[in-house]
Amino acid sequence: MNLSETPVTEEQVVEVLRTCFDPEIPVNIYELGLIYEVKVDPSNEVYVKMTLTSPHCPAAASLPAEVESKVRTIPGVKNATIDVVWDPVWNPSMMSEAAKLELGFL
């Protein structure tokens, strides 16, 4: 990173992740609990570890690509790596309180 570049923050990445939605659930993927980890290194390379609601999720191909595309729109991001993992397996208890309320779990 040169001196004229502004560091990318994890908060910026999270804000972008909140604009991504599972097509079958009206809650963003961050509140849904699908994001397990967000890292930004000193050279503004972003790493996102995420999962899907199921290995058979219809969004399995499109959602990680959407996440990568949107993260790359953040000014200063040099690269975005999206790692889809299945451990731990996602379950509804991973949702935020807001997501549970939105979906009628509370």
SEDRENVO-566963 format. One record per residue (C-alpha): residue in one letter; x, y, z. Coordinates in steps of 0.2 Angstrom, whole numbers, plus 2048, in hexadecimal, padded with zeros to 3 digits. Each point is the difference from the previous one (the first is absolute). Example, Ala and Ser with C-alpha at 12.3 -4.5 7.8 and 13.67 -1.06 7.14 Angstrom:
SEDRENVO-566963
PT:aa:c1:c2:c3
PT:A:83E:7EA:827
PT:S:806:811:7FD
END
This chain:
SEDRENVO-566963
PT:aa:c1:c2:c3
PT:M:800:800:800
PT:N:807:811:7FC
PT:L:7FE:80F:80B
PT:S:7F1:807:7F5
PT:E:7F5:7F1:803
PT:T:7F4:7FF:80E
PT:P:800:7F0:80A
PT:V:7F0:7F6:7FD
PT:T:7F8:7FB:811
PT:E:7F6:7F1:805
PT:E:7F1:80B:803
PT:Q:800:805:7EE
PT:V:800:7EE:7FB
PT:V:7F2:7FC:80C
PT:E:7F5:80E:7F9
PT:V:802:7F9:7EF
PT:L:7FC:7EF:806
PT:R:7F0:807:807
PT:T:7FB:804:7EE
PT:C:801:7ED:7FB
PT:F:7F0:7F5:802
PT:D:7FD:7EE:7FF
PT:P:7F2:7FF:7F3
PT:E:7F5:7F5:80A
PT:I:801:80A:810
PT:P:7FC:813:802
PT:V:80F:803:80C
PT:N:811:805:7FB
PT:I:80E:7F3:801
PT:Y:809:809:80E
PT:E:7F1:800:80C
PT:L:7FB:7EE:7FA
PT:G:811:7FB:808
PT:L:807:7F9:7EF
PT:I:810:80B:803
PT:Y:80D:7F7:80B
PT:E:80F:80B:7FE
PT:V:805:811:7F8
PT:K:813:805:7FF
PT:V:808:80E:7F7
PT:D:813:7FF:7FF
PT:P:80B:810:800
PT:S:801:7FF:7ED
PT:N:7ED:802:7FF
PT:E:7FD:7EE:7FB
PT:V:7F0:7F9:807
PT:Y:7FC:7EF:806
PT:V:7EE:7FA:803
PT:K:7FC:7EF:808
PT:M:7EE:7FC:7FD
PT:T:7F3:7F2:7FF
PT:L:7EF:7FD:7F8
PT:T:7F0:7FA:808
PT:S:803:7EF:7F8
PT:P:80C:7F8:7F4
PT:H:7F1:7FE:7F4
PT:C:7FC:813:801
PT:P:7FA:806:7EF
PT:A:80C:80F:803
PT:A:80F:7F5:802
PT:A:808:806:7F0
PT:S:7F9:812:800
PT:L:802:806:812
PT:P:812:7FE:802
PT:A:803:809:7EF
PT:E:7F5:80E:805
PT:V:809:802:811
PT:E:811:801:7F7
PT:S:7F9:80C:7F3
PT:K:7F9:80C:80D
PT:V:80F:7FF:80B
PT:R:80B:805:7F1
PT:T:7F6:810:7FE
PT:I:806:807:811
PT:P:80D:80E:7FB
PT:G:811:7FA:803
PT:V:7FD:7ED:800
PT:K:80E:7F7:7F7
PT:N:7F9:7EF:800
PT:A:7F2:7F6:808
PT:T:800:7EE:805
PT:I:7F0:7F7:804
PT:D:802:7EF:809
PT:V:7F0:7F6:801
PT:V:801:7F3:80F
PT:W:7F4:7F3:807
PT:D:807:7FF:811
PT:P:7F8:806:80B
PT:V:7F0:7FB:7F7
PT:W:7F4:80F:800
PT:N:7F0:800:80B
PT:P:7F3:80C:805
PT:S:808:804:811
PT:M:80E:809:7F6
PT:M:7F4:80E:7FB
PT:S:801:811:808
PT:E:7F1:805:80C
PT:A:7FA:80C:7F2
PT:A:800:7F2:7F3
PT:K:7F7:7F4:80C
PT:L:7F3:80E:803
PT:E:7FE:803:7EE
PT:L:7FD:7EE:7FC
PT:G:7F4:7FD:80F
PT:F:80C:7F5:80A
PT:L:7FE:80C:80F
END
